[in-house]
Amino acid sequence: MLLVDADLGLANVDVQLGLQPERDLHGLLTGRLSLRQAVLRHPAGGFDVLAGRSGSGALAAMEAATVERVAALLRDGATFWDVVLLDLGAGLAPPTRRLAASADLLLVVATDEPTSLTDAYAVLKLHGQDRPGAEARIVVNQAMDAARGRRTAATLQRACVTFLRRQVPLAGVVRRDEKVRDAIRRQTPLLTRHPGSAAAADVEALAGGLGLRAAFAAVR
């Protein structure tokens, strides 16, 4: 699996994983590095990472042609990795929208906060315009419990059906869990540090529902 930190301008995957990359997405964009050269290995997790560059205005303001080239390079990378996972930043900037539209599946992560649901609806609305008919699913994060998470998803789903005429299935619910905070502080993947936690079980169930269990199993 390849994890791409595509939060253009505010990248932090390398920090959360305790990595100190000498190569990153910027080297790929400038043509100094190939995709394989820009990638680094996360030994404990058993997956590869293409780090971003925090605070880079150049990345956040990529021109459309550059975004297209990155999307094409990542699609070509699917021949080397079984899964290419893009971690996109919040917001509706053109580069983020284009990368979202290039994905085979868009996972929209939301919480039960009204602002989060409003933002998630906006993302789904524009995604439908950018790539009509493309597949998208909802992930509810930090839910108090599974039932409340499903109710949160139902609220967003009703809005999508009513105003967008679009069915957006629920991919999964991840419960609120202090073990997540601890894993972030320790700069270690959750499934490695707390494999028996509630959130880890939810992430594994989510991965299994998407057919990605084998890719996530290596993180343990």
C-alpha positions in Angstrom: 0.0 0.0 0.0 1.1 3.6 -0.8 -0.1 6.4 1.5 0.1 9.8 -0.2 0.0 12.9 1.9 -2.0 15.1 -0.5 -3.0 17.7 2.1 -1.3 20.3 -0.1 0.3 23.0 2.1 -0.5 21.4 5.6 1.0 18.0 5.2 1.5 16.1 8.5 1.5 12.3 7.8 5.3 12.2 8.2 5.0 13.8 11.7 2.2 11.5 12.8 4.3 8.5 11.7 7.5 9.8 13.2 9.3 10.0 9.9 11.9 12.5 8.8 11.7 12.3 5.0 14.5 13.6 2.8 12.3 13.0 -0.2 8.7 14.2 -0.7 6.0 15.2 -3.1 7.8 18.4 -4.0 10.7 16.4 -5.5 8.2 14.5 -7.6 6.4 17.7 -8.8 9.7 19.4 -9.8 10.7 16.3 -11.8 13.8 15.8 -9.6 12.5 12.5 -8.5 10.5 9.7 -10.0 7.5 8.3 -8.0 9.5 5.3 -6.8 12.4 7.6 -5.8 10.1 10.0 -3.9 8.5 7.2 -1.8 9.9 6.1 1.6 9.2 3.0 3.5 7.5 2.9 6.9 9.2 -0.2 8.3 7.1 -0.8 11.3 3.8 -0.3 9.4 4.9 -2.3 6.4 3.6 0.3 3.9 5.1 3.1 1.7 4.6 6.8 2.2 4.8 9.7 -0.2 5.3 12.6 2.2 4.0 16.1 1.6 5.6 19.4 2.6 4.0 21.5 5.4 3.7 25.2 4.7 4.4 24.9 1.0 2.4 27.6 -0.8 3.8 26.1 -4.1 2.0 22.8 -3.5 -1.3 24.4 -2.4 -1.3 26.6 -5.5 -0.5 23.9 -8.1 -1.6 24.7 -11.6 -4.2 22.4 -13.2 -1.6 20.8 -15.6 0.6 19.9 -12.6 -2.3 18.4 -10.7 -3.2 16.3 -13.8 0.4 15.1 -14.0 0.4 14.1 -10.3 -2.9 12.3 -10.7 -1.5 10.4 -13.8 1.7 9.5 -11.9 -0.3 8.1 -9.0 -2.5 6.1 -11.4 0.6 4.6 -13.0 1.8 3.8 -9.5 -1.1 1.4 -9.1 1.0 -1.1 -11.0 3.5 -1.1 -8.1 1.0 -1.0 -5.1 -2.2 -2.8 -4.6 -3.7 0.3 -3.0 -2.9 4.0 -3.4 -4.5 5.9 -0.6 -4.7 9.7 -0.9 -5.0 11.7 2.3 -6.6 14.9 1.1 -6.9 18.1 3.1 -10.1 19.8 4.0 -11.5 22.4 1.7 -12.6 22.9 -1.9 -9.5 24.3 -3.5 -9.2 23.3 -7.2 -6.1 21.0 -6.7 -7.9 19.1 -3.9 -11.1 18.7 -6.0 -9.1 17.4 -9.0 -7.3 14.8 -7.0 -10.5 13.7 -5.4 -12.1 13.4 -8.8 -9.2 11.2 -10.0 -9.8 8.6 -7.3 -11.7 5.4 -7.9 -13.4 5.9 -4.6 -13.9 9.0 -2.5 -14.3 8.6 1.2 -15.8 11.7 2.8 -15.0 11.8 6.6 -17.5 13.6 8.8 -18.4 14.0 12.4 -21.8 14.8 14.0 -21.0 18.5 14.2 -23.3 20.6 12.0 -20.3 22.4 10.4 -18.7 19.0 9.5 -21.9 17.8 7.9 -22.3 21.0 5.9 -18.7 20.7 4.7 -19.2 17.0 3.8 -22.3 17.8 1.8 -20.5 20.5 -0.1 -17.6 18.1 -1.0 -20.1 15.5 -2.2 -22.0 18.1 -4.2 -18.9 19.4 -6.1 -17.6 15.8 -6.5 -20.8 14.9 -8.3 -20.2 17.9 -10.6 -16.5 17.2 -11.1 -17.0 13.5 -11.9 -20.6 12.5 -12.4 -21.4 9.0 -11.5 -18.2 8.5 -9.5 -18.3 6.4 -6.4 -18.3 8.0 -3.0 -19.0 6.8 0.5 -19.4 8.3 4.0 -17.2 7.6 7.0 -18.4 8.9 10.3 -15.5 9.6 12.7 -15.3 10.2 16.4 -18.8 8.8 17.0 -20.0 8.2 20.6 -21.2 4.8 19.5 -22.1 2.9 16.3 -25.8 3.7 16.5 -25.2 7.5 16.8 -22.7 7.2 14.0 -25.2 5.6 11.7 -27.7 8.4 12.6 -25.2 11.0 11.7 -24.6 9.3 8.3 -28.4 9.1 7.8 -28.7 12.9 8.2 -26.1 13.5 5.5 -27.6 10.8 3.3 -31.0 12.4 3.4 -29.6 15.7 2.3 -27.8 14.0 -0.6 -30.9 12.2 -1.8 -33.2 15.3 -1.3 -31.0 17.9 -2.9 -28.5 16.0 -5.1 -30.6 13.0 -6.1 -27.6 11.0 -5.1 -27.3 7.9 -2.9 -24.1 7.9 -0.8 -23.6 4.6 1.1 -22.1 4.5 4.6 -18.6 2.9 4.5 -18.2 2.7 8.3 -18.3 4.3 11.7 -15.2 4.9 13.8 -15.9 5.4 17.5 -14.3 8.0 19.6 -11.4 6.4 21.4 -8.6 8.0 23.6 -6.3 5.3 22.2 -6.2 7.3 19.0 -4.9 10.4 20.7 -2.2 8.3 22.4 -1.1 6.7 19.1 -0.8 10.2 17.6 1.2 11.4 20.5 3.5 8.4 20.2 3.7 8.9 16.4 2.7 5.3 15.8 -0.1 3.7 13.7 -3.2 3.0 15.8 -3.3 -0.7 14.7 0.3 -1.1 15.7 0.1 0.5 19.2 -3.4 -0.4 20.2 -4.6 -3.3 17.9 -7.3 -4.2 20.4 -8.9 -0.8 20.8 -12.4 0.0 19.7 -11.3 2.5 17.0 -8.8 -0.1 15.6 -11.6 -2.6 15.4 -13.7 0.0 13.5 -10.9 0.8 11.1 -10.4 -2.9 10.4 -14.1 -3.4 9.8 -14.1 -0.3 7.5 -11.1 -1.7 5.6 -12.7 -5.1 5.3 -15.9 -3.6 3.9 -13.8 -1.9 1.2 -11.9 -5.0 0.4 -8.7 -3.6 1.8 -8.2 -5.9 4.8 -5.0 -7.5 3.3 -3.5 -4.0 2.8 -4.2 -2.9 6.4 -3.2 -6.2 7.9 0.4 -5.4 7.4 0.1 -2.4 9.8 -0.3 -4.7 12.8 
